[in-house]
């Protein structure tokens, strides 16, 4: 089974999606499951994991509702206020839904670089681990040193690094991203999504080989059992069609073994996110 491990849905409005600036204006519209279902079918993918795009609890409600209506949505990475005194009640309620597989906070938009090390946030991470939920880490390279301290504190918590930590592919910058990625990968409870790379490159003139040095480092660091393909649809649309974007990773792993390819294209996501249902495009 092939799974796109990272995609979004939204009903566009300026208030919630002000981060979509003019260079990305083509995604200032609604993106809903019917459209993605057709795209997945054309690309020969069976399922996807829907990831939060808004930091409000109703986002989690909405994504879980979509997942109940569309079986190809195999899991939801939602949002909860991890600093809230009511987090226990939220976790108790939402964890009853088998489609909720993880939680994410948009760390890279926090003005405080040390936000992830705040005691109240760390307390929230401890609590989600009690419910067997993953935590998706959304950061920039400058957050990686703090991320090393962050993951070290919870060796039993499953973490997934989104978008390979968004290195500056557009200028070919490798260090100190490379060194910090290698350190982070030493923690066996951290996995990595091969996603979100095209929007860190030249969105008009990128070439597949632009990504190879970064993919080499990720593969050398994490191995083939802790990485998974993801599109970051519809954000990726500003840099290319879905199939072209997914082909970056698919072509890179073309020479890998059948079991390695199966893992990267779906099996790893199933295991890491503890996906319980068997999704179908329908």
N, C-alpha and C positions, 0 to 999 in steps of 0.2 A: 504494500500500500504506500502510495506516494503522498506526502503531506507537505503543504506549504506552511511552515511553522510560524509565519509572521505576516499578518495582514490586518487591515483596519476597515471598519465601516463608519460612515457618518452621514448625517443630514446637515449639509453645510449652512452655517450662519457665521457672520463676521465676529460675533462675540466669542463663540467657542473656538473658532479657528482663525484667530487673528495672526497666528504664526505662518499662515499660508500667504507669503508676500508675493509681490508682482511677478518675480521670475518663475513662480509656481502657480500662476493664476489659472492654468488649465485644470487644476484640481479643485477649484472653487465651485464645486457642485456636489450633488449627492452621490455617494457610492454605497450600493446596497447589495444584498446577497444574490439577487437574480443575475446581476451583471457579473459578479465573481464566479458564480456557478458555471456560466457559459465559458468564461476565460479558463477555468480549471479544466473543463472538459476538452477544450481545444489543446491545452498543454499536456493533457494526459495525467492530471493530478486527481487524486481521489478525495482529498479533504484539506482543511485548513484550520489554523488556530487564529481566532480573532483576538486582537490585542487592543486594550483601551487606548482611546485618543483624547479623552476628556477626564479631568480629575474631579469628578463628581460621582456620588454613589449611584445615581440614576444611570450612568454609563454602564455599570455592571449589570443592573437590572435589564437594560435594553439589549445588551449583547447576549445575556442568557436567554432572553425571550427569543431573539433571532435564532440562537442555537437550538431552541426547542422546536422551531418551525422548519429549520433547514438542517437536515441530518449531516450534510457534508461539513458543517462546522463542528469539528471533533472536540474542540476545547475553547475555553475563554480565559484569557489573562485579563482580569478585571482590575478595578481600582477600589481601594478602601483607604480611609484616613488612618494610617498606621500609627499616628501620634494621638489618636482619639482615646478618651477614657471609655468609649463605647465599643472599642474594637472587638472585645470578646463576644458581644452580642451580634455584631455584624458577621464575624467568622462563624459563629454557631448557626446563624441563619443561612448564609450563602454556601457554606461548605456542604450543606445537605444536597445541593445541586451537583450531580456528578460531572456536569460539563464545566464547572469552575475548576481550572487546573493550576491557576497561578494568580499572582498579584504583581502590579507594577506601579511605580511612582516615577514621574518625569524628573529624575534627579538632575539632569543636565540643565534644566531651566531654573533651578533653585539659585538665588543670588549668593547663598552661603555655600562655598566650596566644601565645607565640612558638614553639610546637612546630614549626610548618611551616617555620621558618627555621633549625632545627637542622642542622648540617653533615651528620650521618648521614642525616637524612630527605631533605635536598636531594640527597645522593648517590644515594638510592633513586629519586628522581624522574628524575634523569639516566639511570639504568639502564632504567627502563620505557620511556623515549622511544626507546631503541635497539631495542625490540621493537614499536614502532608501536602502543602501547597508550595509550588516553586516561587521564587522571586526573580523577576526579570530586571536586570541591571541596565538602565539606560543612561549612559554617560559619554563624556568626551575624554580624549586621552589624558587631559590634565587631572581628571578625577581618579586615574588608575592608582596612584600611590595610596590615596585614602581607601580605595576599594580593596586593596590588599589587607589593610587593617580591618575593614568591614567584614570580609568573608572569613577571616581568621577567627573571629569571635564565635562563629556558629558552624562548626565543622560538620554538623548533621543536616544543615539546611541546604536544600537543592537550589542552586543559583543558575541562571542563564544570562550570559552576557549578550545583549542585543547589539547587532550591527557592528560586530568586532571592535566596539568602542569608538567607532567613527574616526579613524585616522584620517589625516589630511592627504587623501589620495591625489587630489588635484595638483599638489606640488611635489608629490613623490616622497613626502617626509615619512621616514621609517622610525627613527629614534627620537625620543626615548620610549615611544609606543611599543616597539619590539621588545625591549628589555623588560618592560612592565608586564606585557602580555605573557612572556615566558614565566615570570614569577607568579602571575595569577593562575596560570594553567597548572602549577604545581599542586594546587588544591583540588583534589579529586571530585569534590562536590560542585565544581564550577564547569558548566558547559558553555558553548558559544554558538550563536546563530550566524550563518554565512548569509547575511542580509544587509540591506541598507547601504551597500557600498557605492552604488551608482550615483547617489546624490552627494557623496563626498568626493566624487571625481568631477571632471569637466562634463557637465550634463549634456553638452552638445557634441563634443568631439572625443568622448572616451573610447578606448579600445580594450578588448578583453585582456590583453597583456598588461594593461595598467594595474590590474588587480592581482596578478600572479605573485609578485613579491609578498604581498600581504597574506594571500591564501597559503603560500609556502610556510610562512611563520606560524599561522594559525594551525595548520596541519601538523607541523613539527612539534608544536607546543601541546595541543590538545589531543592529537591522535584522531583516528577516524570514528571512535565510539562516543565522542563528546561534542560533535558538531552536527548541525542540521541546516538544511537549506531553507531560506525564507525570502519572500519577494519584497516585503514592505509595501505591497500594493495598498492603496493607489498612489502613495507618495512616489514610488519608483517610476510612475507613468511620466513624470516630468523629464526623465532621462532615457526612456525607451519603452517599447512594447513589452508586455509581460513575458512572452516567450524569449525574447532577446535577453532580458535581464536574467531570467532563470538559467539560460544557456551558459552564462558566465561560469557558474559552479558546475553545471552538468558537463560541460566540455572539459573543465579542469580535472574532473574525477573520471573521465572516460576510460583511463587506463587502470583504474583501481579494480580490486576484485569485486565479484558480484555481491558478496556479503557486505563489503565496505560501502559500495554504492547504495545498496538497499538500506543500510543504516543512515547514511547521510540524507537520503531522499525520503525518509519516512520512519524507519524503525527506531532510530534514536529518539525522535520526537515523541513517539508513542511511549517509549520507556521513561524518558526523562520527565515528561509531563503526566505520566501515569494515566494515560487515556484509557477509559474503561469501555467506551462504546465503539462499535465498528461502523464508521461513517460510510455513507453512500451518496454519490451525486444523484440527487432526486429533487 
